Every structure is written in C-alpha cells, then in structure tokens.
C-alpha cells in the first residue's frame, strides 16, 4: 500500500505469462551445451510460469501503441 498526501492508495499488480519459459516453468537447455536433451527450471519466474508486474511495467510491456 502506498500513501500519498494522507490518502491510502493500493498498488495494482498484474500477473503475466513468463516470456522465458512461456508459462511452463522450465526452459530447454541447448543441445550444444548439454550434448543431450535437457530441461532446467526457469530462473526468471522461479518455475511458477508467471511473473508479477506492477501497473507501470504492465502498461510499458503490453501497450498496444508499442511497436514490436
């Protein structure tokens, strides 16, 4: 909760699918590194499959006016 000039404001958070593991919590290790098919836990989302974004980050990342 954030206080601003005597008023209590709640900070809005959003959940989004992790872009690194695409929501499954694991990433594929390249064959060149492991010499066999390997999977590792995603460090970005701590194997949860989703990340938490505050309002500003959410708007910056998912704004429709942002060109990809």
C-alpha positions as a printed NumPy array, in Angstrom:
array([[  0.   ,   0.   ,   0.   ],
       [  1.305,   3.418,  -0.947],
       [  0.387,   6.584,   0.946],
       [  0.158,   9.855,  -0.886],
       [ -0.836,  13.133,   0.803],
       [ -2.778,  11.436,   3.58 ],
       [ -4.719,   9.141,   1.265],
       [ -4.141,   5.414,   1.15 ],
       [ -3.628,   4.066,  -2.349],
       [ -3.267,   0.434,  -3.249],
       [ -0.618,  -0.603,  -5.726],
       [ -2.099,  -2.673,  -8.523],
       [ -0.162,  -5.74 ,  -9.617],
       [ -0.791,  -7.921, -12.641],
       [  0.243, -11.46 , -13.455],
       [  1.631, -12.257, -16.891],
       [  2.909, -15.428, -18.52 ],
       [  6.69 , -15.69 , -18.213],
       [  8.301, -14.843, -21.565],
       [ 11.353, -17.033, -20.883],
       [  9.587, -20.373, -20.299],
       [  6.255, -19.455, -21.933],
       [  4.34 , -20.435, -18.821],
       [  5.507, -23.991, -18.185],
       [  8.208, -23.226, -15.58 ],
       [ 11.026, -24.964, -17.449],
       [ 13.44 , -23.928, -20.183],
       [ 15.173, -26.141, -22.71 ],
       [ 18.958, -26.326, -22.463],
       [ 20.563, -26.092, -25.934],
       [ 21.925, -29.416, -27.228],
       [ 25.339, -27.827, -27.815],
       [ 25.727, -27.17 , -24.076],
       [ 24.445, -30.444, -22.634],
       [ 25.065, -32.899, -25.523],
       [ 21.627, -34.403, -24.762],
       [ 18.091, -33.107, -24.398],
       [ 17.895, -31.339, -21.036],
       [ 15.43 , -29.082, -19.29 ],
       [ 16.127, -26.715, -16.419],
       [ 13.942, -24.749, -14.045],
       [ 13.186, -21.214, -15.168],
       [ 15.108, -18.615, -13.156],
       [ 13.001, -15.692, -14.377],
       [  9.738, -16.865, -12.777],
       [ 11.238, -19.344, -10.275],
       [  9.398, -22.199, -12.049],
       [  5.971, -20.653, -11.406],
       [  5.169, -19.953, -15.064],
       [  4.079, -16.386, -14.424],
       [  5.636, -13.139, -13.314],
       [  4.151, -10.261, -11.332],
       [  4.206,  -6.809, -12.871],
       [  3.207,  -3.526, -11.292],
       [  0.925,  -1.148, -13.184],
       [  3.721,   0.842, -14.872],
       [  5.639,  -2.238, -16.057],
       [  2.419,  -3.846, -17.292],
       [  1.489,  -0.781, -19.338],
       [  5.026,  -0.444, -20.742],
       [  5.186,  -4.104, -21.761],
       [  1.66 ,  -4.633, -23.099],
       [  0.777,  -1.239, -24.532],
       [ -0.906,  -1.624, -27.945],
       [  0.818,   1.533, -29.22 ],
       [  4.225,  -0.094, -28.661],
       [  5.547,  -1.447, -31.964],
       [  7.269,  -4.86 , -31.872]])
